[in-house]
Amino acid sequence: MESNFLFGAVYIIEQDYTDEEMRRDLANMRDCGFNLITLWPIGNAWLAKSSHEWVFSKTRYVLDLCQELGMKAILQLFGQNQAQEFMPDSAQTPEMESADQYGPWINENSLWANLNHPVVRDYFDTYFREAITALKGHPAVYGWDVFNEAHFRSDDEWTTRKYQEWLREKYGTIEKLNKEWYRRYESFEQVRPEMRRAPYSIWSSLLPAVEYEKFRSVNVTEICRFLYDTARKYDDAHPIIVDGTSSAVVAQDVTMRNNDEFETAYVPDIYGATFYPKSWGRNYKDTPWTLSMYFSIPAGAARKAHKPYFVNELQTHTQSVLTPGSEVNCEELVSWTLMCIFTGLSGMQLWRWRPFLHGYQATGRGLTLMDGTPNERAEAMSSLMRVIRSNSELFDNFCISSPSVQIAYNYDVRLYFDSLLKFGEAGKSFWAQNMEGWYKLFWNWGMSVEFTDLSRLGVGERQVPVMVLPGAIRISEEEAQSLCRYVENGGVLIADGRMGALDDRGCVPPEGIPGKTLSKLFGVVEIDVDSGKGMKTKEGTLHTGYQSQKLKLTDPSARVLAVMEDGTPAVVLHEYGKGKTLYFNNFEGLVLLEKLWPELKEIISQVTAEVSCIRAQKDEHVHLSYIESETQKAVLAVNFSDKAENVSLTGLPAGVVLTELFTGNTVQADNQAVFTLPACSHAVYVYEK
């Protein structure tokens, strides 16, 4: 039976295309096995008689083609070029423009309309009403994408007023803000963001700097809510999608996109993501764990919000005419697609079907030649879809296998971390690298790793046996209590760095870091800090990287598993309730990212040995991930190495037979399952539950 898994590509309705070309294109997409496409722009501006008229005749024509071919379409209302969407250039005045205090081009991907301006929002309403009313009745419509790559950055007057009102709602009185901020305002209207990082202000309190960046993320979420509500006003039937700026929390400068995905994901009916693994200098071939982490963060946000998850853009080829290094070969595209699928998504779109004919991305992206005829990448995707369509029992309704490890963070932790580095130059913050090191460790062991929200820990997290807190320098008392409940119920909690150095007001716990609750949980308290020292091991001294703490035990039952050169604890294990904690006195993720040191692996392996899950012995260039349906389980293996690599899996049910989907080869699993991956290849092994 053919699979109904939703898959396709973005199709841009160009004014250059003839009706015959579009009919050919849609037929070729269907022949590739695509059953869902994304259409943009919805308004056919070149057919309008005036800038204030919206015409949808070509969009309706493409929807007719979709209906003929048995395909559905996501209609993208906003996200790429506002002049072709909601805001005619003829209507925009200087006061409706976004503004950046660091210059108009500091964020080259930003929008030029101010999304907080009331007139701009009126144009949104008009455009959404016109487009949705005109097209919602067509049977080929799947849903609406109301904000693609949701982000917004502006320091204009309208946004400043929203910031002031947000502060009023948060603090209640200006006197309370003054006390927390160590400032001397008489009204919220006097609070302006320009001097939020004034040196002698942030010496007194981090809040002026942190709060504005927090507001920016709250503002993006509010914009998403406005767009969702506007679309829902005109259509109460079709699902509404918002796409985040995927994994922006691990970007070099977190303030450029301001999207807190663990908040934004709660807004739409479907949460979406966009990925470009070989654009803007990225290339994760030699660090596939980075690619896996990049793909996994928005998927975790969607699951935390209990929303279906789509990948609505995945890079298909070069960035532009002059962008060497952004080329995508067939194996890369198929492997990336499978990795995205194995994050547990419900649907997927490639960016895009045909390459750009003009503009900055001219000749870039796409699965066809310039004339629109399918190329070798289209054939590679067609071959992949034939396999997926013929395995409906697995792909029609699947999810990721239950994670064995969760990495907990929230956006505020990153903001406080970077504020302590004065938000520095891009790349100065090492918070993301510290998190990546921990991800790399468990990923390399073949364990399923999920991301979750530190500020919303609950029953779901208690079902995952291991939790990691990388670089969690800011922890509120409420979060600390949630962590205690997690460990009390049997969880293994691992933390590092100067955990809990600040609370949610940016204050140091007076009883000593990490605070009363966390010291009780981990059995340690910081008495001093040092740098340049190392941890003693059987083989010598292991450098501890950026900074280390001098720790003292607060509970005699706590066990010191390793010490520093001066004899103070470096790694402490503490039993608590039914569970246990493991604490490292430095930013251990940085050390693990440099190298998966055997001494560290041995300590962590002992603490997590009782976790029942699949584990692997493999090279660092091999990726593994897992999904399951009602009757089947599957293992994805991708070899990014230029040579063949062996993989050994343990933890599988005894006696199961793994069948590789693309070749039909089988592997018998007794105590372990062993197979070899050719250079630069992928495999999907399936077995019955």
Protein Blocks (a to p, Z undefined) as FASTA:
>chain_A
ZZfbdcdddddddfkbcfklmmmmmmmmmmnopabdcdddfblfklpcbfkbccfklmmm
mmmmmmmnopacdddfbhkbmmlmmmcfklpcfklpccdfkbjklpmmbcfbdfkbmklm
mmmmmmmmmmmmmmmmpmkbnbdcfbghiadddfbfklmmmmmmmmmmmnopaklmmmmn
opacfbfklpcfklmmgfklmmmpmklmmmmmmmmmmmmmmmmmmmmmmmmmmockbccd
ddddehklmgmblmlnopafklmmmmmmbdcddddfbgghiacklmmmlmmmmmmmmmmm
mmmnopacddfbdcfbdfblmlghiaccfklmmmmmmmmmmnopabdcdddfbdcfedjk
goiacjbdfkopacfklmmmmmmmmmmmmmmmlmmoccddddfbdcdddfklmmmmmmmn
oopaehkacklmmmmmmmmmmmmnopacddddfklgcfklmmpmbdcdehilbccfklmm
mmmmmmmnopacddehjehkbcfkopacfkbpebjklmmmnopacfbdcehiacddfklc
cdehjbccddddfbfkbccfbdcfkopafbdcddehjbccdddfbdfklmmmmpccfklm
mmmmmmmmmpgcddddddfkbccdddddfkbccdddddfbfbdcddddehiaehiacddf
klopacddfkbccddddehiaddddddZZ
